[in-house]
């Protein structure tokens, strides 16, 4: 694919039987463009509500090698496998007094992968037969904050729930057979405490 060895300026051998010293891959990644719409409303001095909406086209992701040439085969698969994605974040804050406030928020992140990707035969890397397809992810948080002069203390509890489809091995697909998978739900609960002085 045109990977360049920086020590010799020669292209690495595509022959998988050639085993050498540690190799390096020099490439350039073009990330997808993203459009974000935001709105917020302040309730006098006692509250705030904000909403963010993202539109991300993951199909525009692309790779180039160290010489700047497009890695056509990989980019073709990214165009086939990725999709347009939508994310939304909602957050609010209520000031209970001049020193205390409470916050809450939620976020939904759509999977960047096409849903019909699961109907295709997946070629995995190396000798590892298993692979995972990430589905949608949900965040929820609740927190409180204290301010007094230059001192501040913030505490928040955040829960992250994501779904994945785990395939134990790649299967040969025909007109009547679909790959089997296990549905995994990952639930992570985090406590974050921040204290500091502003000066």
N, C-alpha and C positions, 0 to 999 in steps of 0.2 A: 504493500500500500504506500510505499514511498517513505517509510520511516528512515531518518538519517541518523547515523552514528556520529555524534558531535566530535569524537576524537579522531575519526578518519575521514569524515565528510562523505562516506560511502553509504549506500542504501543497505539496510540489513537484509540478509538472505531470507527469502520467503520460504525456504526449505525448513519444515518443522523438525527435521532430524539434525539440523546444525545446532549444536549446543556450544555456547561460548561463555565469556565472562559476563558480568552484569551489564544489562543493556538499558538504554534510556530512550524514551519516546518523546520527541519534540513535536508539539502540535499546537494549533490555535483553535479555541472554542468560541463560536459566536452564539451567545445566549439569545433566547427569544425576546422580542420586544413586548412591552407591557404597557397597558393603558389603565390608569387609576382615576376613578371619580370619587371625590370626597365631599361630604356635607357635614356641617356641625351646627348645633343650635345651643346657645347659652341661655339658661333660665336665670336672668339677672345675675346675682352673685352666689346663687345657691345650687346650681347644677349645670351639667353639660351633657349633651348627647351627640355622638358622632357616628357616621356610617362611611365605610370605605368599600368600593366595589372595584375588583381587578378583572381585566380581560387580558389573558395571556395566550398567544398562539405558539404553542410548543413545536409546531411543524416547521418553524423558521430556525430551529436549532441546527447548526452545521459545524463540521470539523474541517480544518485544513492542516496539511502537514507542515513541517518546519520551514519548507521552502515556499509556502503560501499556496500550494496546489490543493484544490478541493478533493476531499476523500469521498468520491462519488458513491461508492457502494454503501458505506455507512450512512451517509446523508440520505440516500434513497430510502433506507429502512426507517430512519427517524421520521421521514415524511409520511411513510405508511403507518407507523405505529403510534405516533403522537397525535394529539388533537388540540382544538381550542378549549381553553379552560376558564372557568369563572370562579372567583373567590369573593367572599363577602365577610366583612368584619364590622361588628356593632359594639360600641362601648359607651358607658355612662358613668358619671360621677355626681355624687350628692354631697354637699358640704353640710355637715351636721352642726358645726360651729366654726369659729375662726381658726381653730387648730385641728379639728378632726374632719375627715372625709371618708366616704366609702366609695368603692368602685366595683363595677361588674362589666363583663364583656363576653362575647362569643364570636367564634369565627368558623367558617366553613370553607374548606379547600377541596376543590374538585380534582379528581385524578387526571394527570396529564396524559394517560394512556387510553387508547381506544378500547371500548368495551368488547368489540369483536376480536380483539387480539387473542383472546382465550380460545378461539376456534381454529387458530393456526398452529402448526408444528413449530416449536421454538428450538432453535439451535443454541445450546448453552456453551459457555466458555470453558476451556480446559476439559477436565474429566469430571467436573461436578455436574450431576444430572438434574439437580433440583433448581427451581427458580420461583420467584415470587412476583406477582403483579399487584401493585399498590392500587387500592381503591380510594374512596374519599376519606377525608380527615376532618374531625370536629374538635374544636377547642372551646373550653368554658373556664372562666376565671372569676374570682371574687376576692376583693382585697380591701384594705383600710390603710389610711395614712394619717400621720401626725406631723404638724409643722409648728415650730416655735422659734422665732427669730431665724438664726442661721442653721438650726438643727432640724433634720427631718428623719422620719422613720416610716418605712413602707413595708407592708406585709401582704402577700397575695398567695392564694391557693389556685393552682391551674390544673385542669384535667385535660388530657389529650387522648382522644379515642380514634383509632385508625383501623381500617379493615384491609385485609390482604387475602389474596387467593394464592395458596401455596401448592405448587405442583411438584410432586416427588421426583418425577422424571419426564422427559419429553416423549410424547407418544406419536406414533404415525397416525395421521388423521385420514379418514376416508369419508365417503358421503354419509355413512351411518354412525360414525363413532366420533365423540367429542372427548377431549381430555378431561380426566377427573382431577379434582382439587379439594383441598381442605380450606375452609374459611377460618381465618385467624383474626381475632379481635384483640388489638393491643390497647390496654388502658393504663395510662401513666398519670400518676398524681404527684404534683410537685409543690413544695412550699418554698417561697422565695422571700427572704427578708433583706431589706436594704436600709442602712443607716449612714448618715453623712452630715457634713458641715459645709455650708456654702460661704465662701469668702473670696 
